[in-house]
Amino acid sequence: MDQIQAMRVFVRVVEAGTFTRAADSLGLPKGTVTKQIQGLEAHLRVKLLNRTTRRVTVTPDGAAYFERAARLLNDFDDIEASMTNAQANPTGRLRIDVGTSVARLIILPALQGFLDRYPDIQVDLGVSDRPVDLISDNVDCVIRGGELTDQSLVARRIGNLAWVTVASPAYIKRYGTPTHPNDIEKRHLLVGFFSGSTRRLYPHEFQKGDELVELTGPYRVSVNEGNAHLGAVLGGFGISQCITYVAEPYLASGELVRVLPDWTVPPLPVHVVYPPNRHLSAKVRAFVDWAADLFAKNPKLQGHG
């Protein structure tokens, strides 16, 4: 039995919560994962996991073993990285998760440059506006907008995205142009955007001097994904706030028009986030630095212009 490999499998099963998810993230058959755990338990002569049909839980012995095994594997990976040329030539599979608009407009158009610079890195790019659990989903890093809530993760702020309030010409023709945010509550519609995990609607914020107005409605349509949100606004379902970088081409073509231009919206901070136990990974560091540089080179991704 390869004890190091068995330890890796065990740690992944605990992090993922199921044998199936662990097997998928490791690229191994589920039967192989099961045999690795059985072999490790036989070698240690202790039961590490309690199995049910839907989930596995850690025994007290398993919890103690997990804590020490995770630390040992992290140290082992650090030693290997320091004794090879991995820092100069990062290698391996890099699992990234980004929002839909960021993927389409920012990351994918520039990603070939990253791949050319690091030819031994294989990128798995998850694209979703639904938050992921970096540990259980085995994701190396994410790019996300908004304030951070999980203080256990490591984050680097790489950008600020400005907002603009917009509507389609067809909507304006039908409902008219609001002159104050309060007009929206009386005679207009918004396109709502809700959290994919909590289903909570994000408010539309309007600020002018000391006056602040927050609205979540009225609306007839709400979505939880960036491209669908843009499509709903273009389709004339209501007024909404879009990232300026996303809306600019449609404003230039006349497919969208700006409304309430004197009312501002606080910019959206953008972070690249990764688990603390992967802070020394050469491939993660390479991507974090590349993403930060990508955002820094574009003033529009820093809240300017």
Sequence and secondary structure as in RCSB ss.txt:
>XXXX:A:sequence
MDQIQAMRVFVRVVEAGTFTRAADSLGLPKGTVTKQIQGLEAHLRVKLLNRTTRRVTVTPDGAAYFERAARLLND
FDDIEASMTNAQANPTGRLRIDVGTSVARLIILPALQGFLDRYPDIQVDLGVSDRPVDLISDNVDCVIRGGELTD
QSLVARRIGNLAWVTVASPAYIKRYGTPTHPNDIEKRHLLVGFFSGSTRRLYPHEFQKGDELVELTGPYRVSVNE
GNAHLGAVLGGFGISQCITYVAEPYLASGELVRVLPDWTVPPLPVHVVYPPNRHLSAKVRAFVDWAADLFAKNPK
LQGHG
>XXXX:A:secstr
  HHHHHHHHHHHHHHSSHHHHHHHHT  HHHHHHHHHHHHHHHTS  EEE SS EEE HHHHHHHHHHHHHHHH
HHHHHHHHSSTTTS  EEEEEEE HHHIIIIIHHHHHHHHHH TTEEEEEEE SS   TTTTT SEEEEES    
TTSEEEEEEEE EEEEE HHHHHHH   SSHHHHHHH  EEEEB TTT  B  EEEEETTEEEEE   EEEEESS
HHHHHHHHHTTS BEEEEHHHHHHHHHHTSSEE  TT B   EEEEEEE GGGTT HHHHHHHHHHHHHHHT GG
GBT  
